[in-house]
Amino acid sequence: MKKVSLTLLVSLFCIFQLSAQIDLGESKALIKRIIPTRASAFEVGYLPQENGKDVFEISSKNGKILLKGSTGVSIASAFNYYLNEYCHCQITWNGSNLALPKVLPILKTPVKKNSDFLYRYYLNYCTFNYSMSWWDWKRWEKEIDWMALHGINMPLAITGEEYTWYEVYKEMGFSDDDLKGFFSGPAYFSWFWMGNLDGWGGPLPLSWMKSHHELQKKIIQRERALGMKPVLPAFTGHVPEAFKKHFPKAKLKATNWTNGFADTYILDAEDPLFAELGKKFLQKQTKMFGTDHFYSADTFNENEPPSDEPAFLSKLSAKVYEGMQQADPKAVWVMQAWLFYSDRKFWKEPQVKALLEAVPNDKMLLLDLATEIEPVWKRTQAYYGKPWVWNMLHNFGGNVNLFGRIEGVANGPVQALNDPNKGNLQGLGLTMEAIEQNPVLYALTMRHAWDSSPLDLDKWLDGYIRNRYGKVTPENREVWQILKRTAYNGTTIRDGAESILTGRPTFDSTTVWTRTKLNYPPKELLPAWQLMVKSIAANGSKEGFQYDLVDISRQVLANYALPLQKKWVTAYRKNDWESFKKYTKEYLILMDDMDELLGTRQDFLLGKWIKEARACGFTPAEKDLYEQNARDLITLWGDANSPLHEYSNRQWNGLMKDFYKVRWEKFFDALTTAHQKGEKYQHEAFEKEIKQWEWSWVTSHKDFMATPKGNPNQIAQKLFDKYYVKIQQAYE
């Protein structure tokens, strides 16, 4: 066993080993992008890897800060470490603090950090749509910098995949008409790429394919220049319906995602065309973008295979890999292990083992996609010898909520590394469905990239607070202790609770996708709100503090919607119409107040999301199509009858007032009208009507505020004064 393990590790290191000739110019450029006026105070240099793993060192030289590393990522991580630990600065999606000291701190002795993780993985297919659908190069450049600063060296890179397939099929004789119903709209690529749907949100303009082909070139070039190894897509069997016209003898299977979309078609892995098509795709992709030999391919994502026979699954897996290997003998298959989590009834030990063991151990890498929720590695014998990556999933659908398993993230990677049954644990990663929220969880996870020693969470939080707010006060320290005990305690529920405000109107306290169950008594969050408001004078100038103030205020108000709903529901059932009018009015005013609060931060603007979508279009028709995609994904998700409505709900300015509030108004009007007419309220009729209104909203056009408005400190204070005592009383 020791010989096998050593051979496997050596093989992996050879694949991942980086040239000593790293591009130091890219490291300098990154520093200049982040601190343009102080970049000259830093010098960069090369440091060899140790034991096949990355390393960085920080020292002082001739009055300057010298950052040395084995890759551009290592140097960027050294820079981030220096900013955090010595300058007490911070870079996050939701507020940064780059107020460097006038005189940069000098290090008396060098600081050196080694990574215990060969791979530091980033992204989930879903992230490319729930967060990244409308990103241009400027936004991608910023994110790639963020990746490097946080030690990411293996990002999923699937932008522009649709154009690669377009070229492949055109060369195979397919017409544009053949492909018109195949490619989805831009907000749905994740599920198109995973074979869940065809065509929805389209037809996709060729201009999009070409522009994002060019965008992918920039993304890949920058990632590689910094020493990252991008994971590119591979073929898993999903083909156009027109495939049967061009290849009538092909073995095609119709499959359905069961979420309201039409069948998609999967080419049988036993068909000789399967490996041939997989080879064609990778050859075309390599010609366009080059390769680092890592390929992402997820078989049967939320679709059950036609047979649970181990022999069938083993053959299927072998054929998927064969298609990769024929095009690239060095190919390593990177698989999201989500299917073993989401469909555990099907994927029992014989099935999992058969799928995995058909591929050589050094040619496959497993992403344990939601390790902080449920470590699948523990029930699969650590993936039967395959290298695997510990990941935090955390966010589903881009929902806006304060939530996380902070203790699990603080301790989980270290515990896994020290577990004698960990097998071939080789990586750490972030595989969230959406980003740009709860920044503390992401900073905490990636802290392990360069330090796998046991963590004192309270001490780490003090550092986080200081870097974020400029100082640690008793008040803001207690805020984060409260958050740790409440929103971030990680118990009871799988993912963060939403507010009933974002659910399709109902008398119930929850809906299918708007789950309102909290993992803490909501009253226990109130002192954190009070302390944040009290801290405005001390910390209110800091961007990170302002974001946290708005987010905590938002969460308290969102929680309050539930007891308020219970009041008008009780009044309705008691036929107490005066109270019903009183409480429904308060309910609607709460939404107006939240809308105003959310409008103070760019992080919570519907207008920004839609403006960015429209900016991707070259013609008025394209702009309208992309706006419809943008509106649809975060509301209905599909058509008027979509079972996924509200899965990607967002507590955003504009959406709160123009969509959620209007729905509730229509609901209250329907209840009132039925009462006035002496008739029984018909919920089925209302549902039918509201679905059509929702669809009309999705297909309409309206400009929303795309830049923040108002002072977040002042508006949070105003809402605190208005609601605090009232909310306190509601929980007594």
N, C-alpha and C positions, 0 to 999 in steps of 0.2 A: 504493500500500500504506500509506503514511503517513497519508493521509486516512482510509482505512478503519479503521486501528488507532485513530486519534484519536477518530473517531465512536464506535467500540465502547467505548473507555474512558470517554468522556463519558456514554454511555448507562448504563454500569455504575455510575458514580459517582452519577448521578441516582437510580438505583434504591436505592442503598445509603446515600445521604446522610442523615445524621441531623439532626433539628431542633436548633437551638441551645438550645432550651428543655429541657435534660436535667433529669431528676429528681434533684436533689442530695440530697433527703431519703433516697432509696434508697441512695446512696453512704454517707451517714452511718450508715444502719441497718446496712449491711454491716460497716463498721468496728466498730460497737458489738457486733455478733454475735461478732466474732472476738476483740476485746480490750475487753470491757465496762467494765473499771475504768480504762482508759487512753484511751478513745475521745475524751474531751474535749480531749485534747492535739492533735487533728487538725482542720483546717478543709478544706473542699472548695470548688472553684470550676470555672467553665467556661473552656475554652480552645478556640478554633475549630480545625477540621481544617486541615491544610496539604496542598495539592495533592490534595484529595479523600481523604486518608488520615488515620488517627487519630494523636493526639499526646497526650503527658502531660508535666507539669512538676512538679517537687518543689522547694519553697523553704521558707525559715523566715520567719515573720511574727509579731512581738510574742511571741516565745518559743514559738510553736506551729509545727507542721508544716503547710504549705499544700500540698494535693494538687489540681492542676488537670488537667482532661482534656476531650477532645472528646465523650466518652460516659461513662456510668457504668462501663463496662468499662475505659476508659482510666484513670479515677480509681482503680479497684480495682487495676489493674496498677501504678499509681504507688505505692499503698499497699504492695503486695507487694514492689516494688523497694526501697522504703525499709526494710521489715522485713528483707529479705535482705542488702542492701548496707551498711546503717548500724547495724542492731540485731543482725545475725547471728542472725536467727530463720528459721524455715522452717515451711511448712504443706504436709503431704503426706497421702495416704490412710493411709500406714503409719508413723505417728509424726510428731508435730509438736513444734516447740520455740518457745514463745512467752514465753520468759524475757526480757522487754524490760529494757534498762538502767533503773536508777532515774531517771536524767536522760536524756531522749531527746536523741540527737545533733542538733545544729543545723547546717544547711548554710550555709556562708559564701557560696557562689554557687549559683544555681539549677541544677538538673539537668533537661535536657529530652531526651525520647526520641520518635522518630517510628517508625511502623511502615511497613515496605516492603510489607506484605501487606494488601490491601483486605479479604480474608476470612481469618478464623482459625477454621477448622471443627472440629467436635467430634462424635464418636460414629459408630458403625457400627450397622446394624440389630441385629447379634448382641449388642452390648453391653447392649441392653435386656433380654436374657434371661440371658446368662451371668453378668451382675453385678447387673442392676437389677430382676429379676423381682418382688421383694417390697418395693421401696422405698415408704415412706410420704412424706408431705410434709416431715417433719423431715429425712429423709436427702436428699431432692431439694433442699431449701433449702441444705443444706451443700454439695452438689455444684455448684449454680448459683453459689454464692460461690467455690468452687474454680475454676470456669470463668472467672469475671470476674477473679479474681486473676491468672490465667495468660493473660489477653488474648483468651479465646475470645469471638467475637462472632457466630458462626453455628453454633448447635447444632442437630442433628437433633432434632425434637420430635414423636414418634409415639405417645406415651402416649395411651391412650383411643381410638385409631383404630377399634377394633372397635365402639364405641357409635355412632360416626358412620355406619358402614356399616349397623348395625342399624336406625337411623332411616331411612336411604335405602331399604333393602329393605322395611321395614314400610310406608312410603308408597307403594311400588310394588306392594303387595298380598301380599307374602310373609308367611307365618305363622311363628310361633315354631318350629313343627315343621319347616318348610322349612329353617330356619336352624340347627336343633339340631346337625346334623352338619357344619356349616360352620366355625364359630368354634372355634379350638383352645383348649387349656388355657393358663393364664397364662405358663407357662415356655416356650411354643412360639410366641409371637406373631411373633417375628422371621421365622420360616420360613413362617408363615401369611401374614403381610403380603407376603412376597416370592413367594407363590404356590407354595411347595414342598410344602405339606401342608394338609389340611383336618381339623378335628375332633379331632386327636390330643391327648390330655390333657384332653378336655372330658367332658360338655357344659359350656360356659362359663355360669356363673350370670349372670342379668341384674344382680344386685347388684354383681358385679365391674365390668360395663360402666358402670353408673351412677357408682360410686365413683371409677373411673379417668377418667371424663369430667370429674368435678369436680376430680380431681387435675391433669389436663391444664390446666384453666383457671388453676390456681395457678401451674403451671410456666411457661406462656406469659406470664402477667401479670408474673411476676418477671423473666423473661428480657428482656422488652421494656422493663420499667422500668429495667433496667440498660443498655439500649442495644443489646441483642442482636437479631438478625434470625433467629428460629426458622425452620427448614426443615420444612414440614409435608408430609404424604404426598399422593400423587396416585394416580390409577387406572392400572393397567398391564394390565388384562384379566382378572384372576383373579375368578371368579364362583362362586356356589354350584352344586352339582349340580342343585338344584331350578330353576335358571334355565331349563333346557330345558323344564320343565313349564309355566312361565309364558310363555315365549317359544319355542314349538316351532320357529319358523322361524329362530331365531338361529343364527349360524355359530359353533359351539363346537368346540374342539379339546381332546381329552384329552391331558394331558402327565404325565410321571412323573419324579420327582426321583431315582429309582433307589437310594434309601437305605432301602428297606423299607416305604415308605408307599404308600397307594393313589393312584390317579390324581387329579389336580386338573383343573379345567376353565378354559380360557382362551377368552375371547370374541375372535373374529377382529377384528383392527383394521379390516378392510374393512367389517364390519357397521356400519350406521348407529347401532346401539345403543351401540357402543363410545364414540364421542365424546359421545353423549347421557348415558351413565352417568357418564363422567368429569366432565362438566359438573355433573350432579346432585350428585355427591360433593363437588366443590369448593365448590359453592354452599352446601350444607348445612354443610360444615366452616367456611367463612368466616362463616356466620351464628352458629356456635357459638363460634369462636375468633378471628375476624378473620383478616387475612393480611398478610404482609410480601412476598408475591409469589414466594417461593422454594418449590419443590415437589420432593420426592424421588420418583423413579420409576425402578425398575430392571427392565428388560425381560430376560427369559430368564436370571434368576439361577441359574446351575448347571443350566440346562435349555437344550438346544440348539434353536434355531429350526427349524421344519419345512422351511425352504428357505434355501440360502446365496446365492440370487440377489440381487445388490445392489438391483435394482428392488423386490423384495419387502421387503427390510429398510428401504429408504428410505421406502416407503409406510407401513410399520408405525410407524416413528419419527415421521413426519409426523402420523399419526393420534393417537398418544399426546400429542403436543404440542397438536394441535387441541383435544382434550378439555380441556386446561388453559386454552388461550387463549379458548375460548368462554365459560368462567366468569370468566376474569381476563385481560384483554388485556395486562396487565403481567407475566404469568407467566414465570418463569425456571425451566427444568427442571434440577434438580440430579441428576446421575447418578453412582452408584458405578461406576467403570470396572473392577470386579472381573472381569466376564465376559471382558474382553480379556486378563486375566492367567490365569484359571482354565481357559479353553477356547481357547487360542491356536491350536489346530489348525483350529478353525472360523473364528475372527475374524482373518482375514488382512486385508491393507491394503484390498482392494476392499470387504469387508464392513464393516469399521470405518468407512471413509470414507462409505459409503452411509448407515449408521445416523446418523452425526453431521451430515453436510452437509444433511440434510433439514430441519434446524432452524436458524433464523438464529443467527449467532454470539453476538449479545447476548442470546439467549433460552435459553442452555444453559451449564451450569457442570459441568465434569468433575472428579471426585475420583479422582486417581491413587492408588488405595487403599493400595498397599503400595510406595511409592516407595523406601523404604530397603531393600527386598528386591530389587525389580526395577522400575526406572523405565519404565513403559509409554510415557510421553510420548516417550521417545527412539526408539521404533520406530513411532510414529504421527504423526511430524512435529508433535509437541507438540499433538496432537489437532486438527490441521488448522484452526488459528486460533481454536478455542474457548478461553475462559478456563478455567484448570485450577488445581488445588490440590495441592501437595506434601504427602503424608501419611505418617505412620509407622503401620503396622499392628501389628507387634510380637507381640501375644499372640493365640493361637488357642485358643478353647474354654475359657478361664479356667484352663488348666493352671498348676500351681504350679512354677515353676523360675526359677533365676537365669539370665537370658539377655538378650542384646540386641546390637545393632550400634552400639556407642557411638561409634566413630569416624565411621561413616556418618551417624549422627544429628547429630554435632557439626559435620560439614562439608557434608552433603548439601544442605540448603536454600540455603546461601550459594553453593555451586558451581552450583546450578541457576539462582539469580538472576543469576549472572555468565556463564552460558552463552549465547553468541550465538544458539543454536538453541532457546532456551527457549520461544519463541512467546509466548503471552499468559498467562504464569504470574502468577496473581493472589492465591494463597493458600497458607496453611500449615495443617496440621491433624493431628489424632490420630484414627485410625479403627480402633483395636484392637477385637478381639472381646470383650475383658474388661478391667476395670481393677482397681485395688486390689492392685497388685503391681509390683515393679521401679520404684519411684517415681523413681529417678534418670533413667531414660530419658525420662520424661514432662516432668520439670522441664527437662531439657536441650533437648528438642525445642521447647518453648514459650519458651525463652530467645530463640529467633530471632524471636519475634513483635515484639520491640522493639529488636533489635540484630542486623543482618544482616552485621556485619563478621566477618572470619575469627576463629575461636575458638582460644584456647590451652586445650586440653582439660585439661591438668594443673593449670593455674591455676584453671580453673572448678571442677574437682573439689576443690581445696583449699577454695574457698569453700563448696561443697556440704557438705564434711565439717565445717567450722567451724560452719555454720548448724545442722547436724544433731546433732552431738555436743557442741557447746559450745566445742571447741578442736581444733586440728590438732596431732597428735603424730606423731613418726616412725613409730610403729606403725600408726596408722590411715591415714596417708598410704600406707604400703606395702601395707596391705590393699587399698586401691582401685587401686593400680597392678597388683596381682595380679589383681583382678577384671577390670580393663581388658584384661589379657593373656589371661585364661581365659574365664570365663563371658560377658563382654561383648565378646569379640573379633569376633563376628559372622561368622565364616567357617564353611565346611563344611556347616552345616545351615540349613534354612529357618527353623524355629522351635525353641523350647527343648526339650531332651530331658526325658523323664519318667523315673521310676524303674520298674524291672521289678516292684517291689512293687505298683504300681497296675494292672498288667496281669492279664488273665485267666490263671490258672496254665498254665504251659507249660514244656517243657525248653529252649525257645529263649531267646535273650537279648533278644528284642523281640517285640511283637505288632503287629497292624494299626495301632492308634492309640497304643499305648504304645511310642514310639520312644526307645530308650535311647542312641543314638549321641550322644556329646558332641562339642563343638567344641574340646576341650582335653584333654590327658592328666589324668585326675582327681587324680593325685598332686600336680599343680601348684597345686591349690586348697587343699591342706592347710595351707601356711604362713599363708594368710589366716585360717583357723580358729584356728590357734595364736595369731596376733597379736590377733585379736578377744578371745579368752579372756584373754590377757595384759592387754588394755586395760580389762577390767571395772572395775578399781579406779578408773581415771581417767575413764571415760565411762559407766559402768553405770547412772547415774541418769537418763540421757536416753532418752526413749521411742523416738526414731529409732534409737539405738544398740541398744537391746534388740530391736527388730524385726530389724535387720540381723544381730545375733548369732544369733537364732533361725533366720533364713532361711539364713545361711551354714552353720550347724550342720546344719540340715535337709538342705541340698544335699549336704554331705559324706557324711552318713549314707545319703541316697538313692542316691548314687553307689556307696557301698560294697556295696549290695545285690547289684550285678552280679557282682563277684568271689566273693561269698559264695554266690550261686546256682550259679556254675560249680563250686564245691567239692562241693555236694550232688549236682549233676548227674553229676559225675565219679565220685563215690562210688556212686551208683545204677548207673551203667553198668558199674562194676567189681564190682558185687554186694558192695560193702563196706558192710554195713548198720550197723556201729558208727559209721563216719564219717558215713553218711547221717543217722542219728539226731542225731549231734552238730551237724552243720551246719544241718540243718533246724530244730533247736531254736534255734540262734543266729539264724537267719533270722527266726523268729517273735518272738524276744525283741527283735530290732532294731526290729520294727514296734511293739511295746509301748513301747519307749524313744522312738521318734519320736512316737508318739501323746501321750506325756506331755509332750515338748518342745513340740509344736504346741499343746497345751492351755494354754500360758502366754500366748498372744497371741490376741486376738479376731479377728485376721486369718485364723486357720486353724481356725475352729470350725464343724463340721457343725451342731452344736446351734443356733448363731445363725442359720444359713441356714434351718433347718426351723422354728424358733420364729417367724421373720419371715414365713415362708410361711403358717403357721397363723394368725398374727395378721391376715392379710388376709381370713379367712373370717368370715361373720356367723353361720353355723350349724355344728354339728358335722360335717355332711356336707360343707360347703364347706371347712372346715379340713382334713378328711381328703383331699379332692381336691387341695388345694393342696400338702399335704405329699407326696402321691404324685408330683405334678409336680416338686417340689423334689428328691425322691430320684431320680426317673427321669432327669432331665436330666444329672445328674453321674455316672451309672452306666451304665445300658443305653442311654439317650437315647431309645429307642423301646420296642418290645415285647421279649419274651424272645429273639427271633431278630434283633434289630436289628444291622445291620452297623456301626452307629456306636457300639457299646458302647465305653466308655472314651475317646471323643473328648474329653469334657469332664471327664476324671478330675481329682481334686483330692487333694493330700496334705494332708488335714485331720484334726484330732483328731476321734475318733468314727468317721469313715469308715475311717481306717487300721485301727482295732482291730475294729470291728463288721462291716465289709464285706470289705476286702482281706485282713485276717489270717484271717478265717473261711474265705474261699475257699481260701487256701493250706493251711490245716489240713485241709480236706476233700480237697484234692489229695494231700497227703502221706499221709493216711489211706487213700486209694484205692490209692496205690502200695504202701503197707505191707500192706494187706489182700490185694492180688493176690500179693505175694511170699509171704505166709504160707500162702496157699492153693495155691501153686505154679502160679499162672495168669499169663498174660501180661496186663499192664495194657492196658485198652481205653480209649484217649483219647476216641474218639467217644462212647462211653457216658458218660464223665465229663462231657464238654462238654454233652451233652443234660441230664444231671442238674443240672449247675451253673447252666445257664440258667434252669431252673425255680426253683432256690434264689434266684438273683438277682432273679427276678421276684417271688418271695414277699417278699424284703427290700424291694423297691420299694413293694409294696402293703401293707406292715405299718406299725405305728405304735410309736414308742418315743421317749422323751425323752432328749436328749443334753445334755451340758454346754453352756450357752449363754453363760456368762461365763468369763473366763480363770481358771485355777487354778494356783498355784505361782509361784515366782520364776524368771523366765527366766534370769537371771544364774547362779543356783545350779544349775539343772538343766542348763544348757549346760556349766557347769564340770564337773558330775558326769559327763556323757556324754563330754566331752573326756578326762577322766581314764580313763574306761573303754575308750574306743575309739581314741584317737589312735595309739598305738603299734601296735595291732592292724591298723588301716587302713594305716598306713605300710608295714608288713610285707606286706600283701596286694598292694601295687603294686610290690614289689621283684622 
